[in-house]
């Protein structure tokens, strides 16, 4: 009974950590124009810090996941929380663009890797039932970030310079994230498997060479490449359309608010209809949601597209962890989710840099949204090829 209750404590702690981590990193789009005006750094150069962060997070994700499999998730998540605070503090005092890219970019990427794969791999292990819903509720924290951290960052930067604003966010992260990280525990099944229950005899090498792992990684790459640019650059795009900064940030908040509903709805649907089926439908809708941004110029249009796009892209993301747990043993879940996170991080890395390059070259974001649509179609096609272990085993001849 205690374990049944505590698993929901894990969900709450994961939601808090996700909100603060994602909110801290995605304060950069809000600071983008004030930073450029204050320092003279280019939009592309500042955006590249985000790209560096995503690449670093991707490359470190499987390593951090493997460490959590070996040592447990708590020490890795605590270390990641501390590193996020350091990244924000050092980034705020950077005196050159390369230094900012190395501090905020590199260190926040390492922090995200240390937080996400260990935390998510632990939480999926706590649930045998309602797994899609549980993971979706954890990811609600990610959706709350645009509704809370982004407006907070915008409010800060309107009254203070961007450096002071980033330091305030660092203090907030330290005060709230570190205590939440201490609540993360290894799932009971990973400590002592239930009597008579044997998980598949598969090595880590077998797992990462399996079709299920490869397809999950490729799908996550294209999926994240689809929404990375729109997430990062929509505030800047709205400002170029003549919308004031605070109103532009409110678009981000609408996207996050809709995402809350999407995460819960997709989680419930995933439990009832199957994670793969819901993922494929969501990826197709996400592609056209991204493209829709190219056709809006007024605030009402932005709100409409943001609500639809936020509902969809936020809803699909938790389903990858569910599919991973359905197809691989808990003892290697950190490595597997870390691997899919590696692929997703590389996909996310495309968005900020590509969007910055497109805008600096063409003075428009239209081609970024068209490219995002193409990536979304690729994600849909890739997800359609996924064949779960359960369906594969059903198709195999059964012994007489």
Phi, psi and omega per residue, in radians:
X1 nan -0.715 3.120
X2 -1.060 -0.747 3.132
X3 -1.138 -0.647 3.125
X4 -1.093 -0.702 3.111
X5 -1.258 -0.709 -3.033
X6 -1.192 -0.462 -3.129
X7 -1.082 -0.500 3.094
X8 -1.370 -0.440 2.977
X9 -1.115 -0.705 3.083
X10 -1.052 -0.738 3.128
X11 -1.064 -0.798 -3.137
X12 -1.114 -0.768 3.129
X13 -1.098 -0.723 3.124
X14 -1.105 -0.659 3.122
X15 -1.148 -0.713 3.111
X16 -1.117 -0.813 -3.139
X17 -1.072 -0.784 -3.139
X18 -1.082 -0.736 3.139
X19 -1.062 -0.844 -3.083
X20 -1.209 -0.719 -3.113
X21 -1.162 -0.882 -3.139
X22 -1.169 -0.703 3.129
X23 -1.090 -0.696 3.130
X24 -1.132 -0.796 -3.118
X25 -1.176 -0.744 -3.086
X26 -1.507 0.248 2.875
X27 -1.287 -0.354 -3.116
X28 -1.055 -0.738 3.075
X29 -1.018 -0.584 3.119
X30 -1.220 -0.625 -3.128
X31 -1.453 -0.121 -2.950
X32 -0.942 -0.968 -3.087
X33 -1.253 -0.743 3.044
X34 -1.043 -0.660 3.110
X35 -1.134 -0.780 -3.121
X36 -1.120 -0.720 3.136
X37 -1.169 -0.629 -3.084
X38 -1.358 -0.669 -2.997
X39 -1.828 -0.366 -3.039
X40 1.438 0.045 3.098
X41 -1.218 2.561 -3.094
X42 -1.311 2.764 3.055
X43 -1.027 -0.734 3.125
X44 -1.100 -0.743 -3.096
X45 -1.135 -0.759 3.110
X46 -1.175 -0.752 3.109
X47 -1.059 -0.559 -3.127
X48 -1.101 -0.457 3.073
X49 -1.075 -0.675 3.091
X50 -1.156 -0.720 3.110
X51 -1.084 -0.759 3.096
X52 -1.047 -0.722 3.116
X53 -1.075 -0.785 -3.141
X54 -1.140 -0.727 3.131
X55 -1.129 -0.774 3.119
X56 -1.069 -0.787 3.110
X57 -1.058 -0.722 -3.140
X58 -1.095 -0.866 -3.075
X59 -1.164 -0.544 -3.106
X60 -1.587 -0.182 -2.990
X61 -1.078 -0.825 -3.124
X62 -1.182 -0.614 3.113
X63 -1.110 -0.826 3.138
X64 -1.134 -0.673 3.082
X65 -1.098 -0.715 3.111
X66 -1.142 -0.684 3.096
X67 -1.101 -0.655 3.120
X68 -1.218 -0.574 3.046
X69 -1.084 -0.622 -3.064
X70 -1.489 -0.783 -3.014
X71 -1.872 -0.095 -3.061
X72 1.676 2.697 -3.042
X73 -1.321 -0.514 -2.998
X74 -1.027 -0.913 -3.107
X75 -1.086 -0.554 3.141
X76 -1.251 -0.737 -3.133
X77 -1.191 -0.669 3.093
X78 -1.110 -0.767 3.112
X79 -1.084 -0.705 3.116
X80 -1.123 -0.664 3.109
X81 -1.112 -0.778 3.117
X82 -1.112 -0.692 -3.123
X83 -1.161 -0.586 3.098
X84 -1.110 -0.714 3.095
X85 -1.062 -0.793 3.141
X86 -1.104 -0.714 -3.140
X87 -1.046 -0.756 -3.142
X88 -1.171 -0.735 -3.122
X89 -1.158 -0.801 -3.134
X90 -1.215 -0.649 3.090
X91 -1.079 -0.623 -3.079
X92 -1.217 -0.361 -3.124
X93 -1.906 0.196 -3.141
X94 -1.153 2.402 -3.097
X95 -1.854 -0.026 3.103
X96 -2.536 2.761 -3.133
X97 -1.103 -0.788 3.098
X98 -1.037 -0.642 3.130
X99 -1.186 -0.705 3.099
X100 -1.110 -0.731 3.123
X101 -1.100 -0.623 -3.116
X102 -1.335 -0.555 -3.098
X103 -1.546 -1.217 -3.128
X104 -1.058 -0.815 -3.078
X105 -1.160 -1.059 -3.049
X106 -1.144 -0.835 -3.027
X107 -1.274 -0.643 3.096
X108 -1.185 -0.560 3.064
X109 -1.105 -0.766 3.084
X110 -1.099 -0.689 -3.141
X111 -1.111 -0.795 3.140
X112 -1.062 -0.725 3.118
X113 -1.075 -0.713 -3.123
X114 -1.265 -0.346 -3.117
X115 -1.606 -0.873 -2.869
X116 -1.316 -0.962 -3.087
X117 -1.088 -0.844 3.108
X118 -1.070 -0.722 -3.103
X119 -1.166 -0.857 -3.087
X120 -1.191 -0.662 3.133
X121 -1.148 -0.585 3.097
X122 -1.218 -0.782 -3.052
X123 -1.171 -0.702 3.129
X124 -1.115 -0.445 3.116
X125 -1.312 -0.297 3.135
X126 -1.433 -0.196 -3.017
X127 -2.164 2.200 2.942
X128 -1.726 -0.548 3.059
X129 -2.039 2.762 3.141
X130 0.993 0.529 -3.068
X131 -1.161 -0.778 3.135
X132 -1.069 -0.736 3.137
X133 -1.133 -0.756 -3.120
X134 -1.064 -0.839 3.139
X135 -1.117 -0.656 3.116
X136 -1.146 -0.670 3.111
X137 -1.169 -0.638 3.034
X138 -1.049 -0.776 -3.095
X139 -1.255 -0.191 3.016
X140 -1.008 -0.579 3.082
X141 -1.018 -0.646 3.102
X142 -1.112 -0.701 -3.119
X143 -1.247 -0.508 3.118
X144 -1.208 -0.460 -3.086
X145 -0.948 -0.857 3.117
X146 -1.131 -0.417 -3.130
X147 -1.448 -0.371 -3.042
X148 -2.070 -1.047 -3.054
X149 -1.195 -0.689 -3.115
X150 -1.169 -0.848 3.055
X151 -1.088 -0.617 3.099
X152 -1.096 -0.754 3.108
X153 -1.116 -0.707 3.124
X154 -1.137 -0.710 3.100
X155 -1.108 -0.725 3.127
X156 -1.088 -0.813 -3.013
X157 -1.300 -0.292 3.044
X158 -1.339 -0.401 -3.139
X159 -1.912 -0.204 -3.093
X160 -2.432 2.930 3.027
X161 -1.299 2.873 -3.045
X162 -1.133 -0.508 -3.127
X163 -1.168 -0.847 3.106
X164 -1.079 -0.712 -3.134
X165 -1.066 -0.730 3.133
X166 -1.171 -0.605 3.107
X167 -1.186 -0.655 3.082
X168 -1.102 -0.726 3.107
X169 -1.113 -0.642 3.100
X170 -1.062 -0.738 3.117
X171 -1.123 -0.751 3.128
X172 -1.065 -0.756 3.120
X173 -1.065 -0.762 -3.123
X174 -1.100 -0.739 -3.055
X175 -1.224 -0.613 -3.031
X176 -1.790 -0.678 -3.025
X177 -1.324 -0.699 -3.094
X178 -1.069 -0.791 3.067
X179 -1.094 -0.660 3.115
X180 -1.130 -0.637 -3.140
X181 -1.104 -0.549 -3.139
X182 -1.222 -0.242 3.124
X183 -1.489 -0.220 -3.100
X184 -1.257 2.273 -3.134
X185 -2.290 2.735 3.028
X186 -1.156 2.393 3.141
X187 -1.123 2.542 -3.107
X188 -0.969 -0.654 -3.110
X189 -1.098 -0.522 3.136
X190 -1.344 -0.405 3.121
X191 -1.469 -0.811 -3.113
X192 -2.557 1.705 3.137
X193 -0.994 2.582 -3.129
X194 -1.065 2.494 3.141
X195 -1.001 2.350 3.103
X196 1.383 0.000 3.131
X197 -1.877 2.023 -3.133
X198 -2.000 2.211 3.088
X199 -1.441 2.831 -3.059
X200 -0.969 2.436 3.075
X201 -1.418 1.612 -3.101
X202 -2.445 2.417 3.118
X203 -1.545 2.893 3.085
X204 -1.071 -0.684 3.105
X205 -1.059 -0.751 3.082
X206 -1.074 -0.712 -3.080
X207 -1.100 -0.840 -3.058
X208 -1.328 -0.188 3.034
X209 -1.686 -0.083 -3.056
X210 -1.296 2.632 3.084
X211 -1.025 -0.627 -3.126
X212 -1.064 -0.788 -3.124
X213 -1.157 -0.784 -3.099
X214 -1.098 -0.783 -3.137
X215 -1.168 -0.707 3.088
X216 -1.040 -0.745 -3.129
X217 -1.134 -0.822 -3.120
X218 -1.136 -0.706 3.112
X219 -1.102 -0.764 -3.138
X220 -1.126 -0.638 3.098
X221 -1.041 -0.943 -3.106
X222 -1.160 -0.626 3.110
X223 -1.085 -0.845 -3.121
X224 -1.210 -0.597 3.064
X225 -1.112 -0.512 3.124
X226 -1.160 -0.823 -3.006
X227 -1.739 -0.117 -3.084
X228 -1.109 -0.860 -3.134
X229 -1.096 -0.886 3.100
X230 -1.021 -0.674 3.127
X231 -1.116 -0.819 -3.011
X232 -1.293 -0.714 -2.928
X233 -1.781 -0.061 -3.059
X234 -1.132 -0.635 3.086
X235 -1.070 -0.822 3.125
X236 -1.118 -0.713 3.119
X237 -1.066 -0.765 3.136
X238 -1.100 -0.675 3.113
X239 -1.111 -0.691 3.106
X240 -1.147 -0.375 3.089
X241 -1.493 0.069 3.093
X242 1.646 0.174 -3.139
X243 -1.539 2.282 -3.139
X244 -1.044 2.721 -3.015
X245 -1.002 -0.863 -3.097
X246 -1.095 -0.661 3.076
X247 -1.171 -0.657 3.116
X248 -1.124 -0.716 3.109
X249 -1.135 -0.539 3.109
X250 -1.130 -0.465 3.037
X251 -1.085 -0.783 3.079
X252 -1.007 -0.708 -3.133
X253 -1.192 -0.687 3.084
X254 -1.069 -0.732 3.099
X255 -1.036 -0.779 3.122
X256 -1.164 -0.700 3.133
X257 -1.100 -0.788 3.098
X258 -1.104 -0.603 3.133
X259 -1.094 -0.542 3.093
X260 -1.042 -0.831 3.100
X261 -1.131 -0.672 3.137
X262 -1.106 -0.724 -3.125
X263 -1.103 -0.794 3.139
X264 -1.177 -0.791 -3.112
X265 -1.091 -0.805 -3.141
X266 -1.178 -0.568 3.091
X267 -1.139 -0.788 3.104
X268 -1.115 -0.776 3.127
X269 -1.118 -0.650 3.115
X270 -1.101 -0.689 3.094
X271 -1.171 -0.597 -3.041
X272 -1.556 -0.701 -3.021
X273 -1.855 -0.212 -3.095
X274 1.824 2.369 -3.042
X275 -1.115 -0.696 -3.086
X276 -1.124 -0.826 -3.093
X277 -1.031 -0.769 -3.129
X278 -1.206 -0.646 3.129
X279 -1.090 -0.814 -3.114
X280 -1.055 -0.824 3.134
X281 -1.087 -0.712 -3.130
X282 -1.161 -0.670 -3.130
X283 -1.147 -0.691 3.114
X284 -1.121 -0.779 3.120
X285 -1.126 -0.635 3.133
X286 -1.062 -0.705 -3.119
X287 -1.011 -0.812 -3.111
X288 -1.328 -0.458 3.038
X289 -1.123 -0.718 3.104
X290 -1.130 -0.744 -3.127
X291 -1.097 -0.559 -3.064
X292 -1.077 -0.491 3.126
X293 -1.030 -0.537 -3.093
X294 -1.145 -0.265 -3.042
X295 -1.866 0.115 -3.120
X296 -1.974 2.564 3.113
X297 -2.353 -0.425 -3.090
X298 -1.736 2.786 -3.064
X299 -1.050 -0.715 -3.126
X300 -1.084 -0.704 3.100
X301 -1.133 -0.719 3.087
X302 -1.060 -0.761 3.139
X303 -1.057 -0.754 -3.109
X304 -1.111 -0.853 -3.119
X305 -1.165 -0.698 -3.134
X306 -1.071 -0.700 -3.138
X307 -1.116 -0.757 -3.127
X308 -1.224 -0.849 -3.090
X309 -1.118 -0.755 3.140
X310 -1.104 -0.741 3.112
X311 -1.007 -0.724 -3.029
X312 -1.379 -0.981 -3.010
X313 -1.138 -0.608 3.110
X314 -1.190 -0.596 -3.113
X315 -1.201 -0.624 -3.047
X316 -1.336 -0.503 -2.963
X317 -1.063 -0.729 -3.125
X318 -1.157 -0.316 -3.047
X319 -1.197 -0.387 3.121
X320 -1.135 -0.733 3.126
X321 -1.143 -0.628 3.113
X322 -1.135 -0.815 3.110
X323 -1.093 -0.633 3.101
X324 -1.093 -0.811 -3.105
X325 -1.195 -0.530 3.122
X326 -1.240 -0.308 -3.008
X327 -2.078 -0.133 -3.093
X328 -2.424 2.677 -3.132
X329 -1.162 2.640 3.132
X330 -1.089 -0.550 -3.055
X331 -1.123 -0.317 3.096
X332 -2.078 0.317 -3.030
X333 -1.132 -0.615 3.100
X334 -1.079 -0.725 3.126
X335 -1.156 -0.781 -3.103
X336 -1.156 -0.859 3.131
X337 -1.165 -0.599 3.044
X338 -1.084 -0.655 3.113
X339 -1.166 -0.747 3.083
X340 -1.182 -0.558 3.059
X341 -1.158 -0.602 3.067
X342 -1.025 -0.852 -3.134
X343 -1.117 -0.760 3.131
X344 -1.123 -0.672 3.117
X345 -1.107 -0.677 3.090
X346 -1.145 -0.661 3.070
X347 -1.126 -0.743 3.107
X348 -1.099 -0.562 -3.111
X349 -1.128 -0.436 -3.136
X350 -1.186 -0.675 -2.967
X351 -1.074 -1.012 -3.086
X352 -1.047 -0.803 -3.102
X353 -1.202 -0.801 -3.137
X354 -1.085 -0.743 3.127
X355 -1.102 -0.729 3.109
X356 -1.112 -0.753 3.121
X357 -1.118 -0.742 3.136
X358 -1.089 -0.785 -3.123
X359 -1.173 -0.761 -3.136
X360 -1.130 -0.519 -3.100
X361 -1.482 -0.778 -3.007
X362 -1.941 -0.086 -3.077
X363 0.986 0.572 3.088
X364 -2.693 2.653 3.100
X365 -1.769 0.039 -3.025
X366 -0.971 -0.821 -3.068
X367 -1.204 -0.406 3.048
X368 -1.141 -0.739 -3.132
X369 -1.227 -0.594 3.055
X370 -1.135 -0.756 3.098
X371 -1.105 -0.661 3.103
X372 -1.084 -0.692 3.088
X373 -1.041 -0.783 3.126
X374 -1.070 -0.717 3.090
X375 -1.114 -0.647 3.137
X376 -1.146 -0.674 3.066
X377 -1.128 -0.694 3.084
X378 -1.071 -0.715 3.114
X379 -1.095 -0.713 -3.138
X380 -1.094 -0.829 -3.128
X381 -1.094 -0.684 3.141
X382 -1.168 -0.748 -3.130
X383 -1.094 -0.551 -3.131
X384 -1.147 -0.370 3.141
X385 -1.508 -0.122 -3.091
X386 -1.181 2.291 3.117
X387 -2.164 1.926 -3.047
X388 -1.174 2.763 3.115
X389 -1.044 -0.666 -3.114
X390 -1.085 -0.800 -3.131
X391 -1.206 -0.589 3.104
X392 -1.140 -0.758 -3.128
X393 -1.172 -0.610 3.111
X394 -1.126 -0.622 -3.105
X395 -1.316 -0.334 -3.124
X396 -1.281 2.502 3.077
X397 -1.040 2.343 -3.140
X398 -1.569 2.502 3.125
X399 -1.095 2.555 -3.136
X400 -1.209 nan nan
